[in-house]
Amino acid sequence: MPAVPDLARFRKLVDDISRLYADARRVQVRFGWEVGRRIVEEEQNGSLRAAYGSVLIPRLSRVLT
């Protein structure tokens, strides 16, 4: 049976994994935010309001799936 790391090494491993998880969550949130921002920019095309989903979102869905 493999040896269990000492407590300090185990805590560092847990901290490292927790930090990696938090970093990944931040990247996921940033990705969603930026995708939404780009869709809004494209849909509005300089207008104050957008015609959401009229053509762009169904087309993006087909191409990105």
DRENTORKOL-3810 file (N, C-alpha, C; in nm, 4 decimals):
REM DRENTORKOL-3810
@n.u->0.0846; n.v->-0.1178; n.w->0.0000; ca.u->0.0000; ca.v->0.0000; ca.w->0.0000; c.u->0.0895; c.v->0.1247; c.w->0.0000
@n.u->0.0552; n.v->0.2256; n.w->-0.0839; ca.u->0.1385; ca.v->0.3460; ca.w->-0.0901; c.u->0.1376; c.v->0.4225; c.w->0.0421
@n.u->0.2470; n.v->0.4910; n.w->0.0677; ca.u->0.2583; ca.v->0.5705; ca.w->0.1898; c.u->0.1732; c.v->0.6965; c.w->0.1793
@n.u->0.1161; n.v->0.7373; n.w->0.2891; ca.u->0.0378; ca.v->0.8610; ca.w->0.2964; c.u->0.1355; c.v->0.9753; c.w->0.3194
@n.u->0.1229; n.v->1.0871; n.w->0.2424; ca.u->0.2163; ca.v->1.1982; ca.w->0.2638; c.u->0.1981; c.v->1.2581; c.w->0.4033
@n.u->0.3053; n.v->1.3204; n.w->0.4541; ca.u->0.2926; ca.v->1.3825; ca.w->0.5860; c.u->0.1904; c.v->1.4962; c.w->0.5787
@n.u->0.1465; n.v->1.5403; n.w->0.6935; ca.u->0.0375; ca.v->1.6371; ca.w->0.7033; c.u->0.0665; c.v->1.7668; c.w->0.6277
@n.u->0.1865; n.v->1.8202; n.w->0.6383; ca.u->0.2206; ca.v->1.9462; ca.w->0.5713; c.u->0.2129; c.v->1.9298; c.w->0.4194
@n.u->0.2656; n.v->1.8199; n.w->0.3676; ca.u->0.2600; ca.v->1.7960; ca.w->0.2230; c.u->0.1157; c.v->1.7746; c.w->0.1777
@n.u->0.0374; n.v->1.7052; n.w->0.2598; ca.u->-0.1028; ca.v->1.6824; ca.w->0.2252; c.u->-0.1792; c.v->1.8143; c.w->0.2206
@n.u->-0.1573; n.v->1.8998; n.w->0.3187; ca.u->-0.2245; ca.v->2.0313; ca.w->0.3202; c.u->-0.1845; c.v->2.1142; c.w->0.1987
@n.u->-0.0565; n.v->2.1090; n.w->0.1601; ca.u->-0.0116; ca.v->2.1815; ca.w->0.0411; c.u->-0.0802; c.v->2.1265; c.w->-0.0830
@n.u->-0.0929; n.v->1.9949; n.w->-0.0917; ca.u->-0.1618; ca.v->1.9333; ca.w->-0.2054; c.u->-0.3067; c.v->1.9805; c.w->-0.2120
@n.u->-0.3750; n.v->1.9805; n.w->-0.0978; ca.u->-0.5140; ca.v->2.0274; ca.w->-0.0931; c.u->-0.5216; c.v->2.1744; c.w->-0.1331
@n.u->-0.4317; n.v->2.2568; n.w->-0.0815; ca.u->-0.4294; ca.v->2.3994; ca.w->-0.1170; c.u->-0.4045; c.v->2.4193; c.w->-0.2664
@n.u->-0.3103; n.v->2.3440; n.w->-0.3215; ca.u->-0.2798; ca.v->2.3561; ca.w->-0.4646; c.u->-0.4002; c.v->2.3180; c.w->-0.5505
@n.u->-0.4659; n.v->2.2080; n.w->-0.5160; ca.u->-0.5831; ca.v->2.1638; ca.w->-0.5919; c.u->-0.6963; c.v->2.2647; c.w->-0.5779
@n.u->-0.7162; n.v->2.3169; n.w->-0.4570; ca.u->-0.8207; ca.v->2.4172; ca.w->-0.4351; c.u->-0.7953; c.v->2.5426; c.w->-0.5170
@n.u->-0.6702; n.v->2.5845; n.w->-0.5229; ca.u->-0.6341; ca.v->2.7033; ca.w->-0.6013; c.u->-0.6567; c.v->2.6785; c.w->-0.7505
@n.u->-0.6189; n.v->2.5613; n.w->-0.7987; ca.u->-0.6421; ca.v->2.5277; ca.w->-0.9394; c.u->-0.7910; c.v->2.5273; c.w->-0.9718
@n.u->-0.8715; n.v->2.4738; n.w->-0.8805; ca.u->-1.0160; ca.v->2.4713; ca.w->-0.9003; c.u->-1.0721; c.v->2.6136; c.w->-0.9066
@n.u->-1.0302; n.v->2.6983; n.w->-0.8144; ca.u->-1.0778; ca.v->2.8367; ca.w->-0.8124; c.u->-1.0360; c.v->2.9104; c.w->-0.9396
@n.u->-0.9139; n.v->2.8877; n.w->-0.9855; ca.u->-0.8669; ca.v->2.9497; ca.w->-1.1094; c.u->-0.9516; c.v->2.9044; c.w->-1.2284
@n.u->-0.9825; n.v->2.7751; n.w->-1.2333; ca.u->-1.0635; ca.v->2.7222; ca.w->-1.3432; c.u->-1.2031; c.v->2.7836; c.w->-1.3417
@n.u->-1.2622; n.v->2.8004; n.w->-1.2235; ca.u->-1.3947; ca.v->2.8623; ca.w->-1.2130; c.u->-1.3910; c.v->3.0066; c.w->-1.2624
@n.u->-1.2853; n.v->3.0804; n.w->-1.2262; ca.u->-1.2732; ca.v->3.2188; ca.w->-1.2723; c.u->-1.2643; c.v->3.2239; c.w->-1.4250
@n.u->-1.1904; n.v->3.1321; n.w->-1.4830; ca.u->-1.1761; ca.v->3.1284; ca.w->-1.6285; c.u->-1.3108; c.v->3.0958; c.w->-1.6931
@n.u->-1.3871; n.v->3.0033; n.w->-1.6339; ca.u->-1.5187; ca.v->2.9698; ca.w->-1.6887; c.u->-1.6118; c.v->3.0907; c.w->-1.6847
@n.u->-1.6110; n.v->3.1631; n.w->-1.5732; ca.u->-1.6961; ca.v->3.2814; ca.w->-1.5611; c.u->-1.6538; c.v->3.3863; c.w->-1.6632
@n.u->-1.5249; n.v->3.4082; n.w->-1.6756; ca.u->-1.4739; ca.v->3.5062; ca.w->-1.7721; c.u->-1.5123; c.v->3.4670; c.w->-1.9148
@n.u->-1.5018; n.v->3.3379; n.w->-1.9462; ca.u->-1.5392; ca.v->3.2882; ca.w->-2.0783; c.u->-1.6861; c.v->3.3189; c.w->-2.1069
@n.u->-1.7740; n.v->3.2848; n.w->-2.0127; ca.u->-1.9168; ca.v->3.3111; ca.w->-2.0326; c.u->-1.9458; c.v->3.4589; c.w->-2.0500
@n.u->-1.8809; n.v->3.5407; n.w->-1.9675; ca.u->-1.9005; ca.v->3.6857; ca.w->-1.9748; c.u->-1.8559; c.v->3.7397; c.w->-2.1107
@n.u->-1.7382; n.v->3.6996; n.w->-2.1554; ca.u->-1.6848; ca.v->3.7503; ca.w->-2.2818; c.u->-1.7661; c.v->3.7015; c.w->-2.4017
@n.u->-1.8121; n.v->3.5767; n.w->-2.3987; ca.u->-1.8969; ca.v->3.5264; ca.w->-2.5076; c.u->-2.0254; c.v->3.6083; c.w->-2.5137
@n.u->-2.0869; n.v->3.6305; n.w->-2.3991; ca.u->-2.2091; ca.v->3.7111; ca.w->-2.3956; c.u->-2.1858; c.v->3.8529; c.w->-2.4438
@n.u->-2.0747; n.v->3.9116; n.w->-2.4017; ca.u->-2.0422; ca.v->4.0483; ca.w->-2.4442; c.u->-2.0277; c.v->4.0563; c.w->-2.5961
@n.u->-1.9575; n.v->3.9580; n.w->-2.6539; ca.u->-1.9365; ca.v->3.9586; ca.w->-2.7993; c.u->-2.0677; c.v->3.9389; c.w->-2.8743
@n.u->-2.1549; n.v->3.8527; n.w->-2.8220; ca.u->-2.2850; ca.v->3.8317; ca.w->-2.8880; c.u->-2.3664; c.v->3.9603; c.w->-2.8839
@n.u->-2.3677; n.v->4.0271; n.w->-2.7680; ca.u->-2.4415; ca.v->4.1533; ca.w->-2.7569; c.u->-2.3849; c.v->4.2564; c.w->-2.8537
@n.u->-2.2527; n.v->4.2690; n.w->-2.8593; ca.u->-2.1922; ca.v->4.3643; ca.w->-2.9536; c.u->-2.2348; c.v->4.3348; c.w->-3.0970
@n.u->-2.2310; n.v->4.2089; n.w->-3.1335; ca.u->-2.2652; ca.v->4.1713; ca.w->-3.2705; c.u->-2.4134; c.v->4.1936; c.w->-3.2983
@n.u->-2.4980; n.v->4.1566; n.w->-3.2037; ca.u->-2.6426; ca.v->4.1733; ca.w->-3.2201; c.u->-2.6803; c.v->4.3214; c.w->-3.2281
@n.u->-2.6196; n.v->4.4039; n.w->-3.1450; ca.u->-2.6552; ca.v->4.5459; ca.w->-3.1438; c.u->-2.5982; c.v->4.6185; c.w->-3.2644
@n.u->-2.4803; n.v->4.5792; n.w->-3.3058; ca.u->-2.4184; ca.v->4.6400; ca.w->-3.4239; c.u->-2.4255; c.v->4.7915; c.w->-3.4191
@n.u->-2.3925; n.v->4.8485; n.w->-3.3041; ca.u->-2.3911; ca.v->4.9940; ca.w->-3.2884; c.u->-2.5243; c.v->5.0537; c.w->-3.2465
@n.u->-2.6316; n.v->4.9751; n.w->-3.2438; ca.u->-2.7628; ca.v->5.0258; ca.w->-3.2028; c.u->-2.7750; c.v->5.0262; c.w->-3.0508
@n.u->-2.8733; n.v->5.0987; n.w->-3.0007; ca.u->-2.8985; ca.v->5.0984; ca.w->-2.8571; c.u->-2.9651; c.v->4.9684; c.w->-2.8134
@n.u->-3.0435; n.v->4.9076; n.w->-2.9008; ca.u->-3.1151; ca.v->4.7841; ca.w->-2.8683; c.u->-3.0792; c.v->4.6774; c.w->-2.9706
@n.u->-3.0968; n.v->4.5542; n.w->-2.9302; ca.u->-3.0648; ca.v->4.4419; ca.w->-3.0179; c.u->-3.1907; c.v->4.3626; c.w->-3.0483
@n.u->-3.1917; n.v->4.2989; n.w->-3.1637; ca.u->-3.2996; ca.v->4.2053; ca.w->-3.1993; c.u->-3.2520; c.v->4.0667; c.w->-3.1599
@n.u->-3.2481; n.v->4.0407; n.w->-3.0291; ca.u->-3.1863; ca.v->3.9188; ca.w->-2.9776; c.u->-3.2423; c.v->3.7924; c.w->-3.0404
@n.u->-3.1491; n.v->3.7101; n.w->-3.0834; ca.u->-3.1840; ca.v->3.5766; ca.w->-3.1283; c.u->-3.2489; c.v->3.5672; c.w->-3.2630
@n.u->-3.2654; n.v->3.6776; n.w->-3.3323; ca.u->-3.3364; ca.v->3.6712; ca.w->-3.4594; c.u->-3.2669; c.v->3.5795; c.w->-3.5590
@n.u->-3.1377; n.v->3.5938; n.w->-3.5761; ca.u->-3.0626; ca.v->3.5095; ca.w->-3.6698; c.u->-2.9323; c.v->3.4605; c.w->-3.6083
@n.u->-2.8636; n.v->3.5492; n.w->-3.5406; ca.u->-2.7281; ca.v->3.5198; ca.w->-3.4945; c.u->-2.7203; c.v->3.4022; c.w->-3.3977
@n.u->-2.8032; n.v->3.3998; n.w->-3.2962; ca.u->-2.7920; ca.v->3.2954; ca.w->-3.1947; c.u->-2.8251; c.v->3.1575; c.w->-3.2507
@n.u->-2.9325; n.v->3.1390; n.w->-3.3283; ca.u->-2.9535; ca.v->3.0065; ca.w->-3.3881; c.u->-2.8382; c.v->2.9652; c.w->-3.4810
@n.u->-2.7840; n.v->3.0599; n.w->-3.5554; ca.u->-2.6719; ca.v->3.0269; ca.w->-3.6445; c.u->-2.5481; c.v->2.9888; c.w->-3.5645
@n.u->-2.5164; n.v->3.0664; n.w->-3.4595; ca.u->-2.4033; ca.v->3.0316; ca.w->-3.3734; c.u->-2.4228; c.v->2.8929; c.w->-3.3131
@n.u->-2.5423; n.v->2.8635; n.w->-3.2711; ca.u->-2.5712; ca.v->2.7348; ca.w->-3.2111; c.u->-2.5429; c.v->2.6199; c.w->-3.3083
@n.u->-2.5855; n.v->2.6363; n.w->-3.4325; ca.u->-2.5609; ca.v->2.5312; ca.w->-3.5340; c.u->-2.4122; c.v->2.5159; c.w->-3.5603
@n.u->-2.3412; n.v->2.6260; n.w->-3.5748; ca.u->-2.1997; ca.v->2.6196; ca.w->-3.6130; c.u->-2.1129; c.v->2.5693; c.w->-3.4970
@n.u->-2.1441; n.v->2.6111; n.w->-3.3747; ca.u->-2.0604; ca.v->2.5759; ca.w->-3.2610; c.u->-2.0936; c.v->2.4403; c.w->-3.1984
@n.u->-2.2027; n.v->2.3797; n.w->-3.2420; ca.u->-2.2408; ca.v->2.2491; ca.w->-3.1851; c.u->-2.1703; c.v->2.1369; c.w->-3.2568
END
